[in-house]
Amino acid sequence: MTKKVLIVDDDQEFLRILQKDLEKYSKAFSILTAEDGLVATEMLKQHKISLVVTDLEMPRIDGLTLLTHLKEHYPDIHAIILTGSSTLAKEEYASGQGVAGYLNKPCIIEDLANNIITTLKKEADGGVLHGIAPGTFLQLLEMEQKTCTIRLVDDASGNQGVLFFKEGELYNARINELRGKEAAYRILSWEEATLSIQESCALKEKTIQADLQAVLLEAMRLKDEDEVEPEHRITREELNGYIVSEREDEEEPEIIVELEEPEIIVEEDETVVVLEEEEPVSAISSKSKKEPGGKAGFEHMPQAPPTEGTAVSYSVADNIFGTLANTKRLIFGSTVVRYTFRIIAFCVIVCLIGFMYLFITLESETDLVKQINQAKAHISLKQKTLYKTDAEIQRLYTLKVDSIKNNESQVVIMDLDLKISELEEKQEKNQAETKIKQKALEEWQVKLEAIKREPFFDRLLKRVEQYLTRKS
């Protein structure tokens, strides 16, 4: 399957030339174009894009915003920046978005094509497997604690999906616009698929908060449900109707009452009354003797007196339930109790909201580590810039000395002095920024060490004190 590359630029003529010149690489990839970031976001929804080549300066949605959108919604899609005008700040931001390449306009078509092909090869730098059951293979990844991005193509339907693994844990899944557990269920239900393995994972946060085995079991259950033919399924309405019709057709049980009559046997010496069992003399059916209201007529039927134990049991139960009902009415029927309960509930909710706010705004170890890493990257970049500027100043000084020796005009020497002065001012500015960043880095490192030593609740209490002090 040919991979699709989306090129985004507001220069229509430039897009046309690129598309025409890159046609000779059609066996490796195909080209789609978009005139700005807004059109590009819609095309990402409609097409299965493998790589985005974008300009930075564009109307509506610019290239930096598009890179942020890719990182948040399509972290598996790489990006290459192709721009004619850029600043150091934009380059730093773009490098933080994990771009795969950076080319300046005008560029050589062969260089752009090589960058595209090299980046596309990264999608399968760990190999390609055909006809593999996803569930079985992913269990091996979990056992080996692999960090990778798996791109899958269902052999039956041709659908494509992406799974993100970090140290053997399933972090996220994506099928087009579907993400998370639902996407993972659908991918893991595929029987055979072609897998491309990229030995890296761009995600940092875990979206699927579940064990891989649990996700596999749920995917198999949903697959079994989908395989049941619709005509064999019974809906809830049909089930309820079936239960109602069965109840209407049920016949009430007949109640048979056997009556015994005493038989008097008269003898010569004395009269003895003997009770003997006889055949039932009458049978009363509750179905045949119903009153107009629907109740069986038992008013003429002799009732057996309740036993003593049964009467005592019912009396105790009635007393218990009656006492509980009276207590409930006494407690919740009181206006004071109701308002007290509402005030307590309100206070609890306010406390919970305050705790959540303090917890969210509390500076965490992860935030400090992220700030420290960003500061280190910034300082490293500034140091590289300082090194380049120093080299340029030395070169200009050498040219100035040579110009003086060669008795060149004062205009050339003054021009060199002006360039040297500008570079030295830039050097001083970069050095000042580096010192400020270095000082901030040291403060953050001290905070990080303090957080590691200090318990959570102590830090939370300090946060409360800071909040109250600031408010006062």
VENHUFEN-V613839 format. One record per pair of residues at least 6 apart in sequence whose C-alpha atoms are under 7 Angstrom apart, sorted by the first residue. I is the first residue (numbers start at 0). J is the second residue. If there is no record, write none. Layout:
I:J, I:J
This chain:
1:26, 1:27, 1:28, 1:29, 2:28, 2:29, 2:49, 3:28, 3:29, 3:30, 3:31, 3:47, 3:48, 3:49, 3:50, 4:28, 4:29, 4:30, 4:31, 4:48, 4:49, 4:50, 4:51, 5:30, 5:31, 5:32, 5:48, 5:50, 5:51, 5:52, 6:31, 6:32, 6:33, 6:51, 6:52, 6:53, 7:32, 7:33, 7:34, 7:35, 7:36, 7:39, 7:52, 7:53, 7:54, 8:14, 8:33, 8:34, 8:35, 8:53, 8:54, 8:57, 9:34, 9:35, 9:57, 11:34, 14:32, 18:30, 33:39, 35:57, 35:58, 35:60, 35:61, 36:60, 36:61, 36:62, 36:65, 37:59, 37:60, 44:175, 44:176, 49:76, 50:76, 50:77, 50:78, 51:77, 51:78, 51:79, 52:78, 52:79, 52:80, 52:81, 53:62, 53:79, 53:80, 53:81, 54:62, 54:80, 54:81, 54:82, 55:61, 55:62, 55:63, 55:82, 56:62, 63:93, 66:96, 67:96, 70:96, 74:201, 74:202, 75:201, 77:98, 77:99, 78:98, 78:99, 79:98, 79:99, 79:100, 79:101, 80:100, 80:101, 80:102, 81:101, 81:102, 81:103, 81:104, 82:102, 82:103, 82:104, 83:103, 83:104, 99:118, 100:114, 121:197, 122:195, 122:196, 122:197, 123:195, 123:196, 123:197, 124:196, 124:197, 124:198, 125:196, 125:197, 125:198, 126:195, 126:196, 127:194, 127:195, 127:196, 128:193, 128:194, 128:195, 129:192, 129:193, 129:194, 130:191, 130:192, 130:193, 131:191, 131:192, 131:193, 132:190, 132:191, 132:192, 133:187, 133:189, 133:191, 133:192, 134:187, 134:215, 140:167, 141:167, 141:168, 142:167, 143:167, 144:166, 144:167, 145:164, 145:165, 145:166, 145:167, 146:164, 146:165, 146:166, 146:167, 146:198, 146:199, 146:200, 147:163, 147:164, 147:165, 147:196, 147:197, 147:198, 147:199, 147:200, 148:162, 148:163, 148:164, 148:196, 148:197, 148:198, 148:199, 148:200, 149:161, 149:162, 149:163, 149:194, 149:195, 149:196, 149:197, 150:160, 150:161, 150:162, 150:194, 150:195, 150:196, 151:159, 151:160, 151:161, 151:192, 151:193, 151:194, 151:195, 152:158, 152:159, 152:160, 152:192, 152:193, 152:194, 153:159, 153:189, 153:191, 153:192, 153:193, 154:191, 154:192, 154:193, 159:174, 160:173, 160:174, 160:186, 161:172, 161:173, 161:174, 162:171, 162:172, 162:173, 163:169, 163:170, 163:171, 163:172, 163:200, 164:170, 164:200, 165:200, 169:207, 169:211, 170:205, 170:206, 170:207, 171:179, 171:205, 171:206, 171:207, 172:178, 172:179, 172:182, 172:183, 173:179, 173:182, 174:182, 179:206, 179:207, 180:207, 184:214, 184:218, 185:218, 187:215, 187:218, 188:218, 188:219, 188:222, 251:286, 253:284, 253:285, 253:286, 254:283, 254:284, 254:285, 255:282, 255:283, 255:284, 256:282, 256:283, 257:279, 257:280, 257:281, 257:282, 258:279, 258:280, 259:276, 259:277, 261:272, 261:273, 261:274, 262:272, 262:273, 262:274, 263:271, 263:272, 263:273, 264:270, 264:271, 264:272, 265:271, 285:295, 285:296, 286:295, 288:295, 288:296, 289:295, 289:296, 290:296, 330:336, 331:337, 357:462, 361:462, 364:447, 364:450, 367:443, 367:447, 371:440, 371:443, 374:436, 374:440, 378:433, 378:436, 381:429, 381:433, 385:426, 385:429, 388:422, 388:426, 392:419, 392:422, 395:415, 395:419, 399:412, 399:415, 402:412
